[in-house]
Amino acid sequence: MAMILAISIGVLAGSGVWLILRPRSFQVIIGLSLLSYAVNLFIFSMGRLRSGAASIVNGSSDLGAYADPLPQALVLTAIVIGFAMTALFLVVLLASRGLTGTDHVDGRER
Amino acid sequence: MAGDTILIVLIVLPFVGSLAAGLLKAGARTTAALLAGTIALVGFGLAIASYPQIADGQIIRYDLAWLPSLGLNIVLRLNGLSWLFTVMVTGIGFLVVLYARYYMSPKDPVPRFFSFFLAFMGAMLGIVLSGNLIQLVIFWELTGIFSFFLIGYWHHNSTARDGARMALIVTGAGGLALLVGMLLIGHIVGSYDLDVVLAADDTIRDHPLYLPLLLLVLFAAFTKSAQFPFHFWLPRAMAAPTPVSAYLHSATMVKAGVFLLVLLWPVLSGTAAWLWIVTYVGLATLLIGAYSAIFQHDLKGLLAYSTISHLGLITTLIGMSSPLALVAAIFHIVNHATFKASLFMAAGIIDHETGTRDIRRLSGLFGFLPFTATLAMVAAAAMAGVPLLNGFLSKEMFFAETALRNSNPFYNISLPVVAVVASLFAVTYSLRFIHGVFFGPPPTELDRVPHEPPALMRRPIEVLVLICLLVGIIPGITIGPYLGSAVLSVLGPDAPYYSLSVWHGFTTPLLMSFAALSGGIVLYLALQPYLARGIDGAPLIRGLAAPRVFERLLILLSVKWAKALERVFGTRRLQPQLAILISVAVLAGALPLMAGLGPISLSLADADPALAVVWVVGTICAIGAAIQAKYHRLVALMLMGGAGLATSITFVWFSAPDLALTQLLVEIVTTVLILLGLRWLPKRDEAARIDIARSRGARFRRLRDVALAVIFGTGIALIAYAVMSHDAPDSISRFFLDNAYALGGGRNVVNVILVDFRGFDTLGEITVLAIVALTTFALLRRFRPAADSIERPEQQRIQREFEAGRSSEADAEGTIVSNFLFVPSVIMRWLFPVIIVLALFLFLRGHDQPGGGFIAGITMSIAFVLQYLGGGTRWVEERLRILPTYWIGTGLLIALLTGAGAWLFGGPFLTSSFQYLELPLLGKVPLASALLFDLGVFVLVVGATVLILIAIAHQSIRGAKPARLRPVPVAPQKSGEPRQWP
């Protein structure tokens, strides 16, 4: 299980890095989204993987039976903030293209 | 007045006066002069009054705790040496103020001049009165800064600006070196207190750090006192108003360097390094300054080089490390200040009256300015070292010191020879100053007839010249005691015996003086034909262009290197920056990995084939998105959604239902968001694709980026795997799991953490969300689409043409825009209440079951978005008024008030409380204050999401009507009307 997730995180992160190094801002938006998937999964996996574990407290005192709530709480807000970031970046991209006439990340064609 | 009060007043008064002068009206010339003059005079009076307390080598000290934990106190300290300087700074300061009152034009903002002047005076007093090394450095830099303002006073003049900047950079660099040097001294001695340092004796000289600290301190002193090769800023600083030169460049600023050397003389001098460096730098400065002065055509330039030369003389004396030489040095500091200040003032009068300072254009002014001429002649004679004047006495002492026998033959010969030659040059340039300006035929090239200046403008010169004469004739009773206490304060019990009298008999120094005087006259006569030609610059050393070297260095540092650095690290180009960032991240991650990852068992045994399939699809989606994002944006967007879906499934798989829900919902709104944005992006030219692929540079960049991406991905996969294959350490998660129900009253631990345990973090996060939403809204208010995106999209155009060709609606059923998505839009409309109920359900159960404010908020916003999708913007807004900014504000307010509510019950901000409520039908319902907080989160998330999406959606309506891009007069909106969208 760990192997699958690790490879997936790697591929997501690699694709994201490749895209954020591209010159067009749309590529960078997609890249940031892919990178945030990778990072969210990475943080999530820091709480170790437990399939079928309880996520709601049910009175059992065996803590090993529960999924780790801490990374989940971190990732939950990260997902929402990630959306806000994508939106802001998209709007900045649109405004900058309106001003400079290009969608190059530097605001001018090389 | 008690001694320490005097010190405080001395330091504080000029700065207070500076502020007051700065607040005066621009035309208040006389008021400002009166203010400055009074302050200088008060300072002078206080200094005189305090003399009895320091006359016999005592010290007045005032300590004020500053940073006691670091052993730093503000210490004011007055002894014989600093008394002498204080008298000079305040006394000559007063005379310069009087002079400046008449010199400065009423057209200039004179109060500003006096404001800077007083501040400079305060800084200078700060240097001489500091009893703490760090404090001294601060005042040292302050003199540099205020001299910058004073030199650049006529800031409309580019030479003034350049001169001011050069002085600031050179002396400021020295100040930095001084700070380091002082820190080293403090490190060696263990205290920054000057009295402790001066008592350190050989500790500093014997320390291995002695040489570096000496070089640093000397660099500071040499830059400040314009010693070769850092002398070049002083002639450039002559662009300053003449009162500034008379004050800064004769008596104060340039004397700070030699003051520092005298001050630290007891602990730094006496080594071979000190002897050779200080003496020979001084000697070189003495010679070069005097030689260059002869060939200056500008009166102030001549005086500037003469000042450099005299400072060189003082430095040489300090370098010789003998007590008698030090006496001569202090004596010459005072003498030079008096005659040079008066000469600068005289030059200013000549400039004022004739409109030029060029010796080539001046001659025969004696007839026009007899008083000024006489005064200037006496002062110039003092500068040349003519007997019966103060300059003669100290120069005589200098000769006596250079003529002493030493074991080193080079030292033995070079010192007296250079001393005589330089003095000979001094006679020549003094003669040139007097003869060139005041004698000869009457001037012909002047624009006006010169007159004597107002008597009060001449008075300062008269006072100074009188001092020159008195000191020169009866030194024993005029300067004797004061010089004595200054020497005593530096040398203590080692103070040598010396005699201040005009006549010492036929001695070697007298012969040297005679040789210099006669040789100087001969040289002046011999040089007449050359000087008459009016060639710029001194022969032989014209190539020694220190300013040019400085400018080149400045350009190298501030332009070339800065540009090169900016190219590499600048923020103009995102790609290299990100590449650097990622490379550094890779390196930082790789370093700890070098130590090994511990035992890792690579096994796929527990892998579930279903999840494997999900991620085979997921990774293909990710790579596909990476490849397609440039030319096929829509495809890339879909593929990205695929990867997001795989992420969401993974969350479910590993027992994180909240995350899965959030991810899924955010995926939906992100897709809608980017779809809305796509319309404004440019078309990609597929033809360019082949060209780029052929370019070698592009291929290299791609290869590099692929390598970086692969390394990054591999690294993060490795780390993730390594962590996952180890057991989790005990974290605070245990606390949350144990107490979520007991303390937070909720079973959904993730939600309890968000709204209760870490409620303050969440408050921050929703604030960020609100700010981002408002920012996008604000950015889009003034949105101007790029020229090629203003046109309607091709599809819309075709559709319009098609519809225009139809005669009736019935005829074209199902093919016109208003019929688009007809059935789904009905379903979406009907789903509206259903989704809202779902959102409320998710919200209410959030504390105990998967759900909560974030999830419910996004769900709710999707309900709105669906209406827009199904009915179109106009249709929705005719029927439904959403005011997302109000939602945002309300949400934030609810969250804040919930937090503040805890204060009513005496708890800190955001303390939660909960209870169970028995409701009919529903049964036991938990009622936690955290639920109210979550309501705030919910309302805010709805507002923020809807605001962002609708703001972008509205661009499509507006974009179709380019006419609205023109500014239209905004009519006041009635409150009942729907809000106008940008």
Interface residues (C-beta under 8 A of the other chain):
Chain A: M1 A2 M3 I4 L5 A6 I7 S8 I9 G10 V11 L12 A13 G14 S15 G16 V17 W18 L19 I20 L21 R22 P23 R24 F26 Q27 V28 I29 I30 G31 S33 L34 Y37 A38 N40 L41 F42 F44 S45 M46 G47 R48 L49 R50 S51 G52 A53 A54 S55 I56 V57 N58 L63 Y66 A67 D68 P69 L70 Q72 A73 V75 L76 T77 I79 V80 I81 G82 F83 A84 M85 T86 A87 L88 L90 V91 V92 L93 L94 A95 R97 G98 L99 G101 T102 D103 V105 D106
Chain B: R572 R573 L574 Q575 L578 A579 I582 L602 S603 L604 D606 A607 D608 L611 A612 W615 G618 T619 A622 I623 A625 A626 A629 K630 R633 A636 L637 M640 A643 G644 A646 T647 T650 F651 W653 F654 S655 A656 P657 D658 L659 T662 Q663 V666 V669 T670 L673 I674 G677 W680 L681 P682 D705 V706 L708 A709 V710 F712 G713 T714 I716 A717 L718 A720 Y721 V723 M724 S725 D727 A728 S731 I732 S733 R734 F736 L737 D738 A740 Y741 R747 N748 V749 V750 I753 L754 R758 D761 T762 E765 V768 L769 V772 A773 T775 T776 L779 L780 R782 F783 R784 P785 A786 A787 S789 D848 Q849 P850 F854 I858 V941 A944 T945 I948 A951 I952 Q955
